[in-house]
Amino acid sequence: MGWGMATLPATSGAFLAAPPLQRRPLQRLCVGHPEVDFRYRFEAAAILCVAFSGSRLLKAARPQSWLERLVFPKQGKTCPQRGVRLACRAVAPDRRGVSRWILVSRGRPRLEDDPTGDLMREVETVWHSLEPDFMYLPREDRLRALSALCVAALAHQGQCRKSGEPYLIHPVAVAKLLASLKAEADVLISGLLHDTVEDNMEIGFEDLEAIFGHDVRRIVEGETKASKRAKVGTKGLGLDLLSPLFRRLPGANESQVVSSADEQAENLRSMFMAMADDSRVILVKLADRLHNMRTLQHMREAKRFIIAAETLTIFVPLAHRLGVWAFKTELEDLCFKFLWPEEYARMDALFMKRRIQYGKFLNPAVRDLKELLERDPKIKEQHVRLRITGREKGMYSSWDKLRRKPAYHNNLDNIRDIIALRVVLDFDRLPKETDADYKTRGNELCYHTLAVTRNLHHWAPPDGGPCIKDYIRYPKPNGYQSLHTILVRCSTAVPLELQVRTRQMHAVAEFGNASHWVYKGEQHSEHRTTGKRKSKRVAWLASLKDKNRDGSIDPYQFVQEVLRDELGKRCFVFLRDGRILNLSRGCTALDAAFKIHTEVGMRMQHAVVNDVIVDPSYVLQNGDKINIVTLPYARPSREWIHCVWLRSTRNKLQAFFRKQDNAEREELDVAAAVATVSTLAGTSQVMMGGLPLPGTF
C-alpha cells in the first residue's frame, strides 16, 4: 500500500506522543519503510530532529551524519537527494539562536544560506588548493583558516569582480600572498576576511571578534579603514597630493583623479593611523594592493591610472620602508607598466635581449660557486647548507636609476647590479649556544664565504679593485644585513653582484619588518622557540601619532608631511659611534640632533659635520658624519624655528617656547601682584596718618 500525504502527519503525531521505548518501531514505520515517498522523508527527518531534541545523539559532534544513516540506512551519504542533510542542518537543536556566521564558520550554514550545498562545495574546492600553502601552520590554526574561508565564502556569495570571476578569488589570492611570507595565522585569517565587513552589510566587526578573536578584528578593522577611497568622479581632486608623480606624466588632467581632495586626504590619514595602531594592517593592505595591481587591466583606463599612481606614491614607499622586497619590486614594475607603458615596453625589450646573455653565464656561475664552497673545509666542518639563487633587478628600479643618474649615460650595461647571485647560509645551532654566539658564528661564516668566492673560476674583481659593501657591520635602518661585492666575467666584462647572508638575514631581506610577524615553529628549527612572536608596532609608524596628537592638524598637511618625512627619499648619516641615522632627505643638523634624542636637541651647542662646525640649518647629505656637541646650560634659540625641516622638530621647539612664555607670564603676574600689594600697603599707611598697620609692630 502506498503512503499518502494524510498518512504521514497522523503517524508523526503518534511518534511524538509515544514513550521513548516505543519510538523505534514507529521510527522504522515513519521513515524506514521502503514505500515511503522521498517527499515525506524530508519532513520525517525534521520530526526526528525535534523528537530527539534531548537525546545525547543529537548533542554529539556530527548529528547530521547520524540522521543520514537513520533515514537512509542503506544509501547513506551516497544518496543523490540532499533533503535529509538540509533538514538536519536546519533544525538541529544545538543550532537554534546561533549567529549565521558562527554556523557557517563551523561548516554548517543555515538552510537558506546554502539551499543547494553549492557554497560548501565551493569552499571544499578552494581549500584543496589553499591548504598546501598553509602547511607551515599547526593543525588548529589551519582549521581556523578554514573557518575564515567559510565565512568569506558566505559574505561574498553572489559577488563578482570586474573580470567576472567570483569575488572569493581575491581574498584567497591575498591569503596566498601572505602565506608566501610565512605570516602568522591571525594575519592569514585577516587576509581572507579583509573585505567581508566592507562588502556585506550583514556582518560586523563584532561577529569577526566573536569567532576569531580581538586581533583579527583589529587587523580587519584597520584594513577596512585603510581601504576607504573617495569614489572616482568628474569634479576632480587637485593633483597636489600626488604632484611629484603627476608632473612627470604627460596628459594628466583633473578629470582623471579622485573627487574631493579633503576626503581623500582624510582617508589617507585614517589609513596611516590604523597602521600605527597595528602594523600588521600594512602587510594585509600590501597583499591586497598587490593582487589588485595584478588584475588592474580589468578596470577603466582612468581608474587604472589613479590606482597605479596611488600605489607608486604611497604603497611602494611603505613596502620599501618596511623592507618587504618580495612585494615592493613587483608593485613597482606593475605601476611602471600602467603609468609609462611605452617606457615599460622599451625596458622589457632591453631586458629580454640581456636575459639570454645573462643566462649563459649565470647558470655556470651558480654551479662553479656551489662546487667551490662545498669543497671548503670550514663550511664542511660546520655542516653549512647552501642555497644559491639568481636575482634580476626590477625594470622600474633600473629605469629610474638610468633616468636619475646621468653617469650611466642611459645605458643599461653600465648598471653593475642588474644580475646578482645570493648565497644563503643555513646551519644548526650548537648545544648550549647562546643567541649572541650563534649570530657571531653566522657573521664569521659570511666573511669566510666572501673570501672563498675570490677563487671563483672565470670571475674576478673589477679593474678598480674589490668593491665590498658591508651591511653586516653597518646594517640598513630597516634591519637589512648582507655582504655585497662585484665580480666581473673575465672574457666579456659582464658584471655580477654577489650577496652573502645567513638564513636569518635573508628572512629580514625578503620580508623586512614582516619577518617579526611570521610563525615561529618547530618545523623551522628544533632549537628555535616554538609558538608565535608578535611585533605589532613599528617605531616610525608609531611616531605618526605625534604628528596627529589631537587630530586638529589639517589632513591634507598631515598626508603631505608623512609622504615627505617618512615615505620620501631618505638620507643616511653616520653618528660618532658608527650608528646610522635614517632621516628624510632635506633634514638639517638640528633635525638630526632631535632625532637622536629630544634632550640632545635641547642642549645642542653646535653640530660638527665631517669635522667642520656647521650652522643648525646645514642640510645633511648621504654619508655625512655628524657629531652633536651639547652643554648642560645650553638652551634652544627662537631662530631655530626657521632651521628645521621635520614637523616633529618644529613641534618640540614650539612646545618649549610656549612653556617658556607661560613661565615668563607667570613671573610677570607674580611681580605685578607683589607690586600692587606693596602700593596698596603704602597708600593705607598714608591715609592712617603714618600709623603702623595692625600686626606690623
SEVEXVEX-544858 format. One record per atom (N, C-alpha, C): x, y, z. Coordinates in steps of 0.2 Angstrom, whole numbers, plus 5000, padded with zeros to 4 digits. Layout:
REM SEVEXVEX-544858
XYZ;...
REM end
This chain:
REM SEVEXVEX-544858
500449945000;500050005000;500450065000;500250114996;500650174996;500550225002;500950275003;500850315008;500650385006;500150405008;499850475005;500050525010;499850595008;500050645012;499750645019;499150615019;498750625025;499050565030;499350525028;499650465032;500150495037;500650525034;501250545037;501150595044;500750645043;500550685049;500250645055;499850595053;499550555059;500050515062;500450485058;501050435060;501550485064;501650545062;502150585066;501850605072;501150615073;500950635079;500950575084;500850515082;500950455086;501650455088;502150465084;502850455085;503050505091;502750575090;502950625095;502650605102;502050575102;501650565108;501950495111;502250455108;502450395111;503050395116;503050355121;503650355125;504250335122;504850355124;505450345121;505550275119;505350225123;505550155122;505150125116;504550165114;504150135109;504250175102;504750215103;504850265097;505250225091;505650175093;506050145087;505550105082;505050065084;504650045079;504250095075;504050145078;503750205074;504250235070;504850235072;505350275068;505450235062;505450165062;505550125056;504950135052;504350145055;503750145051;503750215048;503950265051;503950335048;504450345043;505050325043;505550345038;505950285035;505850225038;506250175036;505850125031;505250135030;504850095026;505050105019;505150055015;505450065008;504950095003;504250095005;503750135001;503650205003;504050225008;503950295009;504250345004;503750385001;504050434996;504550484999;505050494995;505550544997;505350614999;504750634996;504550704998;504350705006;504150645009;503950645016;504550635020;505150605017;505650585021;506050655024;505950705020;506250775022;505850795028;505250795028;504850815034;504950765040;505050705038;505150655044;505850665047;506350685043;506950705046;506950765051;506550815049;506450865054;506050845060;505550805059;505150775065;505650745070;506150705067;506550665071;507050705075;507250765072;507750815075;507350845081;506750855080;506350885086;506250835091;506050775089;505850725094;506450705098;507050705095;507650685099;508050745102;507650805103;508050865105;508450855111;508150805116;508550795122;509050735122;509150705116;509550645115;510250665115;510650625118;511350635118;511650625111;511250595107;511550585100;511550645096;511050685097;511050755094;511550805097;511750785103;512250835106;512950815104;513050755100;513650735098;513950785092;514550775091;514950815086;514650825079;514350765077;514050765070;513350735070;512850765072;512150745072;511950735065;512250775060;511950765054;512150695051;512750675052;512850605049;512450545052;512350555059;511950505062;511250505059;510950565058;510250565055;510250545048;510850555044;510850525037;510750455037;511150415042;511150345042;510450325045;510150365049;509550345052;508950345046;508950395042;508450405037;508550365031;509250355029;509450325023;509950265025;509750215029;510250165032;510650135026;510350125020;510750085015;511150135011;510850195009;511150235004;511650285008;511450305014;511950355017;512150415013;512750435014;513050495010;513050485003;512950425000;512950424993;512250434990;511750454994;511150464991;511150534987;510850524981;510850584977;510450644979;509950634984;509550684987;509850714993;509850784993;510150814999;509650835004;509050815004;508550835008;508650825016;508950765017;509050755024;509550795027;510150805023;510650845026;510450915027;510050945023;509751015024;509251015030;508850965030;508450965036;508850955043;509350915043;509750915049;510050975051;510351015046;510651075047;510151125049;509551125046;509051175048;508751175055;508651115058;508351105064;508651075070;509351065069;509751035074;509651075080;509551055086;509451095092;510051135094;510651115093;511251145095;511351205091;510951225086;511051275081;510551335082;510051325086;509551375087;509851435091;509651495088;509851555092;510651575091;510951535086;511651545085;511751585079;512251635079;512351685073;512451635067;512251665061;512351635055;513051625053;513451675055;514151675054;514551625058;514351615064;514651565068;514451495065;513851485063;513651425060;514051405054;514151455049;514551445043;515251435045;515551465050;516251455052;516351385054;515851355056;515851285058;515751235052;515651265047;515551225041;514851195040;514351225044;513651205044;513151265043;513151295037;512751355036;512051345036;511651395037;510951385038;510651365031;510051335031;509751315025;509651365020;509451425022;509351475017;509951505015;510551495018;511151525016;511451475011;511351415011;511651365006;511151315005;510551335001;510051285000;510251224995;510751234991;510951184986;511551144988;511951174993;512551144995;513151174991;512951214986;513551244982;514051284986;513851314991;514351354995;514851314998;514651265001;515151225004;515551184999;515251164994;515651134989;516251174986;516051244985;516551294983;517151294988;516951304994;517451305000;517851245000;517651184999;518051124999;518551124993;518251154987;518751154981;519251204982;519051264985;519551314986;520151294991;519851264996;520351245002;520851194999;520651144995;521151094992;521751134989;521651194986;522151224983;522551274988;522151294993;522451344998;522851305003;522651245006;522951215011;523651205011;523951185005;524651175004;525051235006;524851295005;525151355006;525151365014;524751335018;524651345025;524951295029;525351245026;525551185030;526151205035;526351265034;526851285040;526551295046;525851305046;525551325052;525351255056;525251255062;524951195066;524251185064;523951125065;523351105063;522751145065;522851165072;522251215075;522251275071;522851305069;522751365065;522551355058;522651305055;522451285048;521651285049;521351255054;520651245055;520351315056;520651355059;520451425060;520451465053;520951455049;520951475042;520351455038;520251385039;519651355035;519051385037;518951405044;518351435046;518251505043;518851535043;518851605040;518651605032;518851555029;518651545022;517951535021;517651495026;516951485025;516551545026;516751585031;516451655032;516551695026;517151695023;517251745017;516751715012;516751655011;516351625005;515551655006;515351645012;514651665013;514551745012;515051785015;515051855015;515051885007;515451845003;515551864996;515051824991;514651794994;514151744990;513851794985;513851774978;513551814973;513951874971;514451894974;514851954972;515351934966;515451974962;515951964956;516452024956;517052004953;517552064952;517452094945;517752144943;517652174937;517852124931;518252074932;518452024927;517851974926;517351974931;516851924930;516951864934;517551864937;517651804942;517351814949;517251754952;516951764959;517351804963;517051844968;517451884972;517951844977;517751784978;518151744983;518851734981;518951744974;519651734972;520151784975;519851844976;520351894978;520551884985;520151874990;520351864997;520851794997;520651744993;521051684993;521751704990;521851744985;522451764982;522851804988;522551854991;522851894996;523151845002;522751795004;522951745009;523551705006;523651695000;524151654997;524851704997;524751764996;525251814996;525551815003;525151825008;525351825015;525651755017;525451705014;525751635016;526451635013;526551665007;527251665004;527751705009;527451745013;527951775018;527951745025;527651685025;527551645031;527251685037;526751725035;526351765040;526051715045;525951745051;525651715057;524851705055;524551655059;523851635057;523351695058;523451745062;522951795063;523051845057;523651855054;523751895048;523351855042;523451795041;523151755036;522451755036;522151745042;521451745043;521151815041;521551875043;521351935042;521351955034;521851915031;521851925023;521251895020;520951835023;520351805020;519751845021;519751885027;519151925029;519151995028;519752025025;519852095025;519252135021;518952105017;518352145013;517652125015;517652075020;516952055022;516452105025;516752145029;516352195033;516152255028;516652275024;516652325019;516152305013;516052245011;515652225006;515052195007;514952185014;514252145016;514052185022;513452215022;513152255027;512952205033;512852145032;512552095037;513052075042;513752085041;514252055045;514552115048;514752115054;515052165058;515752145061;516152195063;516752185066;516652145073;516052155076;515952115082;515852035081;515552025075;515551955073;516151925072;516651955068;517351935067;517651925074;517551965079;517951965085;517651905089;516951895089;516651835092;516951765090;517151765083;517351695080;518051695081;518451745079;519151735078;519651775083;519351815087;519751855092;519851925091;520051955096;520152035095;520752055090;521252015090;521752035085;521552035078;521151985076;520851985069;520452045068;520052055073;519552115072;519952175071;520452185075;520852245074;521252255068;521452195065;521852205059;521352215053;520752185053;520252195048;519952265048;519852285054;519552355055;520052405053;520652395054;521252445052;521252435044;521252375041;521252375034;520652405031;520152395034;519552425031;519552505031;519852535036;519952605036;520452625031;520952585030;521452595025;521252585018;520652555017;520452545010;519952595008;519752635013;519252685011;519552735006;519252745000;519452794995;518852834993;519052894991;518552934988;518352904981;517752904979;517552874973;517752914967;517952884961;518152924955;517552964953;517653024951;517153074949;517453114944;517053164942;517153214936;517353284939;517253294945;517453364948;518253374948;518553314950;519253324951;519553334957;520053314959;520453324965;521053354964;521253414967;521853444965;522453394965;522853404960;523353354959;523953364964;523853404969;524453414974;524653354978;524153314979;524353254984;524853214980;524753204974;525253164970;525653204965;525753264967;526053314962;526753294960;527153264964;527853244962;527753194956;527253154956;527153104951;526853134945;526253174946;525853194940;526253244936;526753284939;527153324935;527553294930;527653224931;528053184926;527653154921;527053154922;526553114917;526253164912;526453154906;526153194900;525353184900;524953234899;524253224898;523853214904;524153214910;523753214916;523353274917;522653264918;522253314920;521753304925;521453354928;521053344934;520453294933;520253284927;519653234926;519853164928;520553154928;520753084929;520853064937;520753114941;520953104948;520253094952;520453084959;519853074963;519553134965;518853134966;518453194968;518653204976;518653274977;518753294984;519353274987;519853324987;520553314990;520453314997;520053345000;520053345008;519853275010;519353245006;519053175008;519653125007;519953135002;520553085000;521053095006;521253155007;521753165012;521553135019;520953145021;520653115027;520653045027;520553015021;520552935021;521252915022;521752945019;522452935019;522652935027;522452995030;522653005037;522352945041;521752925040;521452865044;521852805042;522152795036;522452735035;523152735039;523452795039;524152795042;524052785050;523452815053;523352805060;523152725061;522852695057;522652625058;523252585058;523752605053;524352565053;524852575059;524752635062;525152655068;524952615074;524252595074;523952555079;524252485079;524252455073;524452385072;524752385066;525452375066;525752375059;525652315055;525352265057;525152205053;524652225048;524252285049;523752305044;524152325038;524752345038;525152365032;525252295028;525452245031;525552185027;524952165024;524352165027;523752145023;523552195018;523652255019;523552305014;524052295008;524652285009;525152275004;524952214999;524752165003;524552104999;523952114995;523452154998;522852174995;522952214988;523452264989;523552304984;523952274978;524352224980;524752184975;524352144971;523852114974;523352074969;522952114965;522752174968;522352224964;522752244958;523352264959;523852284954;523852224948;523952164950;523952114946;523352104941;522852124943;522152124939;521952194937;522352244937;522152304936;521952314929;522152274924;521952284917;521152284916;520752254921;520052254920;519752314922;520052364925;519752424927;519752474921;519352534922;519452584916;520052614916;520252644911;520952674910;521052724915;520552774916;520652824921;520752804928;520352744930;520452724937;521152684937;521352654932;522052614932;522552664933;522452724930;522952774931;523052804938;522452814941;522352834948;522652784953;522452724952;522652674957;523452654956;523652654950;524452644949;524752704952;524552764951;524852824954;524852824962;524352804965;524252804972;524752754975;524752694971;525252634973;525952654973;526152694968;526852714967;527052764972;526552804974;526752864978;526652844986;526252794987;526152784994;526352714996;526052664993;526152594995;526852564993;527152584987;527852564986;528352594991;528352654993;528752684998;528652645005;527952625006;527852595013;528252525012;528152485007;528452425006;529252435007;529452485004;530252495004;530452515011;530052555015;530252575021;530252515026;529752475025;529752415029;530152355027;530452365021;530952315018;530652255016;529952255014;529652195011;529752195003;530352175002;530652174995;530252134990;529952074993;529552024989;528952064986;528652114989;528152144986;528352214983;528852244985;529052314983;529252304975;529652264974;529852264967;529352244962;528852204963;528352184959;527852244958;527652274964;527252334964;527552394959;528152404960;528552454956;528452434949;528552374947;528552354940;527852364937;527352344941;526652344939;526452414938;526652464942;526552534942;526852564935;527452544934;527852564928;527452544922;527152484922;526852454916;526252504914;525852524920;525252564918;525352634918;525852664921;525952734921;526452754915;526952714913;527352734907;527352674903;526852654899;526852594895;527352594890;527552654887;528052654881;528752644884;528852674890;529552664893;529552584895;529052564898;529052494900;529152444895;528852454889;528952414883;529752414881;529952474881;530652484879;531152444884;531052454890;531452424895;531352344895;530752324894;530652254893;531052224888;531052254882;531452234876;532152234878;532452284881;533152284883;533352224888;532852214893;532952154897;532952084894;532452084889;532452014885;533052004882;533352054879;533952034875;534552014880;534552044885;535152034890;535051974894;534351944895;534251884899;534551824895;534551824889;534951774885;535651774887;535951834887;536651834888;536851824895;536451844900;536551834907;536451764908;535951724905;535851654907;536451614905;536851634900;537451594898;537951594903;538051644907;538551654912;538251634919;537651654920;537351644927;537351574929;537051524925;537051454927;537751424928;538251434924;538851404926;539151434932;539051504933;539251534939;539051504945;538351484945;538051454951;538351384952;538451344947;538751284948;539451284950;539851324948;540551334950;540651354957;540151404959;540251434966;540051384971;539451344969;539251294974;539851234975;540151214969;540651164970;541251194974;541451264973;541951294976;541851294984;541251314986;541051324993;540951254996;540751204993;540651134996;541251104997;541851124994;542451094995;542851125001;542551185003;542951225008;542951185015;543451175018;543551135024;543051165030;543051235031;542751265036;541951255035;541751265029;541051255028;540851185029;541251135027;541151065028;541051055036;541551075039;541651065046;540951085050;540751145048;540151175052;539451155049;539451105044;538851075041;538451135038;538651175035;538351235032;537951205026;537251225026;536851205020;536851275016;536951265009;537051315004;536451325000;536151384999;535651394994;535851454990;536051444984;536251494979;535751504974;535551564973;535051584968;535251644964;534951654958;535051714955;534451764956;534651824954;534151884955;534251934950;533751954947;533752014942;533452074945;533752124943;533552194946;532852214942;532452244946;531752264943;531852314938;531352314933;531352354927;531252434929;530852444934;530652514936;531252534940;531552494944;532152524948;532752534943;532852494938;533352514933;533252574929;532652584927;532452634923;532452704927;532252694933;532352754937;533052774939;533452724939;534252744940;534552774934;534352744928;534552774922;534352854921;533752864923;533452924922;533752974927;533852954933;534153004939;534853014938;535252964936;535952974937;536252984930;536453044928;536753044921;537453004920;537752984925;538352954925;538252884921;537652854921;537552794917;537452804910;537352864908;537352884901;536752844897;536252834901;535652804899;535752734895;536252694898;536552634895;536452584901;536052534900;535852484905;536452444906;536952434902;537552394903;538052424908;537952494910;538352524915;538052514922;537552484923;537252464929;537552404931;537952394937;538352334939;537852284942;537352304945;536952254949;536352234946;536352234939;535752204935;535652134937;536152094937;536052024940;536452014946;536251964950;536551954956;536551884958;536951854962;536951794965;536851794972;536451764975;536351764983;536551694986;536951704990;537251644994;536951645001;536451605002;536151605009;536451545013;536751555019;537051505023;536551485029;536451415029;535951395034;536351345038;536351345045;536751305049;536351295056;536451245059;536151225065;536451265071;536051275076;536351305082;536751245086;537251265089;537651215093;537351205100;537451145103;537151135110;537351195115;536951225118;537051275123;537351335120;537251345114;537551405111;537051465112;537251525114;536851575115;536651615109;536151655109;535951695103;536551735100;536851765105;537451815103;537951775099;538151715102;538651675099;538451645093;537851625092;537551595086;537551655080;537451715082;537451765077;538151785075;538651785080;539351795079;539651745074;539451685075;539651625071;539451635064;538751655063;538551675057;538851725053;539051785057;539451835054;540051815051;540451775055;541051755053;541051705047;540551665047;540451625041;540351665035;539951715035;539851765029;540451795027;540951815031;541551845029;542051795026;541951735029;542451675026;542151655019;541551655019;541251635012;541451685007;541351755009;541551805004;542351795002;542751785007;543451775005;543551715000;543151665001;543251604997;543051614990;542551664989;542251674982;542851714978;543351734981;543851764976;544251714972;544151654973;544451604969;543951574964;543351604963;542951584958;543151584951;543151534948;543451524941;543051574936;543451604932;543251654926;542951714929;542951724936;542651794938;543251824943;543251884942;543751924946;543451994948;543752024953;543552094955;543652144949;543252194949;543352244943;544052284943;544252314938;544852344937;545052394943;544552424946;544752474952;544852434958;544852374958;544952334965;544352314968;544352264973;543752244976;543252294979;542652294977;542152334980;541652304984;541752314991;541352274996;540952325000;540252305000;539852345004;539652295010;539852325016;539752285022;539152305026;538552275025;537952285028;537852245034;538352205036;538352165042;538552205048;539152245047;539452285052;539052355052;538752375046;538352435046;537652415043;537252395047;536552375044;536152435041;535752425037;535252475034;534752485040;534452545040;534052565045;533452515046;533252485040;532652435041;532852365043;533552365045;533752295048;534152255043;534152275036;534452235031;535252225033;535452165032;536152145033;536352095028;536952105025;537252065020;537852085018;538252045014;538952065011;538852075004;539052125001;538952134994;539652144991;539752114985;540352134981;540252124974;540652154970;540552154962;541152104959;540952064955;541352024951;541252034944;541752024940;541652034933;541951974929;541551954924;541751894919;542351914916;542851874916;543551894913;543551904906;543151864902;543151874895;542751924892;542151934895;541651984892;541452044896;541752054902;541652114906;540952114909;540552064909;539852064912;539952064919;539652114922;539652124930;539152084933;539352064939;538952014943;538952034950;538452054954;538452064961;538352004965;538751994970;538751934974;538551954981;538051924984;537751934990;537751874995;538051885001;538151835006;537851855012;537351805014;537051815021;536851755024;536651755030;536351695034;535651685032;535351635034;534651625033;534151675037;534451695043;534051745047;534151815043;534651835041;534751895037;534351895031;534251835028;533851835022;533151845023;532951815029;532251825031;532051905031;532551935034;532452015035;532452045028;532952025024;533052055017;532452045013;532051985014;531551975009;530852005012;530751995019;530152015022;530152075026;530752105027;530852165031;530552155038;530152205040;529852205047;529352145047;529152125041;528652065042;528952005044;529652005044;529951945047;529751935055;529551985058;529451985065;528751955066;528351955061;527651935061;527551865059;528051825057;527951765054;527851715060;527651655058;527551595063;528251565064;528451565071;529051535073;528851465076;529051415072;528851345075;529351295075;529251235077;529751185077;529951165070;529551175065;529751155058;530251195056;530451255058;530951295056;531651265059;531651255065;532251235068;532151205075;532351155077;532251125083;532451165089;532951205088;533251245093;532851315094;532451325089;532051395089;531451395094;531251445096;530751455100;530051435097;529651395100;529051375097;528551425098;527951425094;527451475095;527551535091;527251585093;527151645089;527551705092;527851745088;528151805091;527851865087;527551915091;527251975088;527552035089;527652075084;527852145085;527352185081;526952215085;526352245082;526452325080;527052355082;527152425081;527852435078;527852475073;528552495070;528652565073;529252585075;529352645078;529252705074;529352705068;529252765064;528552775062;528152715062;527452725061;527052745068;527352725073;527052745080;527152815081;527752845078;527852915079;527352965075;526952935070;526452965067;525952995072;525852965077;525352985082;525553055085;526253065085;526453135087;526253185082;526253175076;526053225071;525353235071;524953185074;524253195074;523953185081;524253215086;524153205093;523353225095;523153275093;522453295094;521953295088;522253275083;521853275077;521653345074;521953395076;521753465074;522153485068;522753445066;523153465060;522753455054;522753495049;522453485043;522653425040;522153385038;522353315035;522753315029;522653375024;523053375018;523753395020;523853435025;524553455028;524853385031;524453355035;524753295038;524953245033;524553225027;524753175022;525453205019;525453265017;526053295014;526653285018;526553295024;527153285029;527353215029;526853165030;527053095030;527453075024;527153095018;527453075012;528153105011;528253165014;528953195013;529453175019;529153165025;529653155031;529753075031;529253035030;529352965032;529352925025;529052945020;529052895014;529352925008;529652985009;530053015004;530752985003;531153025000;531852994999;532253005006;532652955007;533052955013;533752985013;533953005018;534653025019;534952985025;535552955024;535852915029;536552945031;536552965038;537152995040;537452955046;538152955047;538452915052;538552955059;538352925064;538552965071;539252945073;539452975078;540152965081;540252895083;539752855085;539952785087;539852745081;539752765075;539652725069;538952705068;538452715072;537752705070;537552745064;537052725061;536752755055;536052785057;536052855056;535452895057;535052895051;534352875051;533952875045;533552935045;533652985040;533253045040;532953055033;532453095033;532153115026;532653165023;532653155017;533153205013;532853275014;533353315015;533153385017;533253405024;533353355028;533453365036;534053405037;534053445042;534653495044;534953455050;535553495052;535953465058;535553475064;535053525064;534653525070;534153475071;533853455065;533353395065;533753335067;534353325065;534753265067;534853265074;534953315078;535053325085;534453295088;533853325086;533253305089;533053235088;533253205082;533153135080;533553095085;534153105087;534553065091;534153065098;533953125101;533553125107;533353195108;532753205111;532553275112;532953315116;533253285122;533753325126;534353345122;534653295118;535153315114;535053375110;534453385107;534253445103;534253505107;533953495113;533853555118;534453575121;534953535121;535653555124;536153565119;535953565113;536453575107;536853645108;537453645108;537853705107;538053715100;538253665096;538453665089;538453595086;538453595080;538553525076;539153525072;539453465072;540153455068;539953405063;540053425057;539953385051;540553375047;540753315046;541453295043;541953345046;542053345052;542553385056;542553455055;541953485053;541853555052;541253575056;541353635060;540753665063;540253695058;539653675059;539153705054;538553735058;538253775054;537653805057;537053755058;536553765062;536053725063;535653715057;535653755052;535253755046;535553715041;536153685042;536553645037;536153585035;536053575028;535653525026;536153465025;535953405028;536453345028;536353315021;536953285020;536953245013;537153165015;536953125010;537153055012;537853045013;537953005019;538652985020;538953035025;538653085027;538953135031;539053105038;539653125041;539753105048;539653165053;539153155057;538953215061;539053195069;539253245072;539353245080;538953305083;538553295088;538253355091;538553365098;538853425098;539153455104;538653485109;538553455115;538053485120;538353515126;538053555129;538253585135;537653585140;537753575147;537153575151;536753635152;537053695151;536653755151;536453785145;536553745139;536353775133;535553765132;535253815129;534553815128;534453835120;533853815118;533653825111;533553905110;533753925103;533653995101;532953995097;532654055098;532054065094;532154065086;532754075084;532954075077;532954005074;532953955079;533053885077;532353865073;531853895074;531253885071;531253885063;531753925061;531753935054;532353885051;532653845055;533153805053;532953725053;532353715054;532153645054;531753625048;531753555046;531453535041;530853485043;530953455048;530453405051;529953435055;529253425054;528753445059;528853425066;529053365067;529153345074;529653385078;530253415074;530653455077;530353525079;529953545074;529653615075;529153615081;528853555081;528353545087;528653545094;529253515094;529653515101;529853585102;530153615097;530353685099;529753735101;529253725097;528653775099;528353755106;528353695108;528153675114;528653705120;529253705118;529753735123;529653805124;529553845118;529453915119;528853935122;528253895120;527653905124;527753895131;528053845133;528153835141;528553895144;529053915140;529553965142;529154035143;528654045138;528254105138;527754105144;527454045145;527054045150;527354055157;527954025158;528354045164;528554115165;528754145159;528854215160;528254255162;527654245159;527054275160;526854265168;526954205170;526854195177;527254235182;527954245180;528354285184;528154355184;527954375178;527754445177;527054455181;526654405181;526054415185;526154415193;526654375195;526854375202;527154445204;527554465200;527954535201;527454585201;526954585197;526454635196;525954635203;525854575205;525454565211;525754595217;526454575218;526854605223;526854675223;526954705217;527054775217;526354815219;525754775217;525154805218;525054805226;525254755229;525154745236;525554795240;526154805238;526654855241;526354925240;526054945234;525755005233;525155015238;524754965238;524154975242;524354985250;524854945252;525054955259;525355025260;525755045255;525955115256;525455165257;524955165252;524355205252;523955205259;523855145262;523555135268;523855175274;524555165274;524955205279;524855275279;524855305273;524755375272;524055405274;523555365273;522855385274;522755375282;523155335285;523055325293;523555375297;523855415293;524255465297;524955445299;525155395295;525855365297;525855315302;525255295305;525255245310;525355175307;525755135310;525855075308;525255035307;525254985302;524654945301;524654895306;524054865308;523954815313;524354755311;524754725316;525154675315;525854685313;526054755312;526654765309;527154795315;526954795321;527454815326;527454765332;
REM end
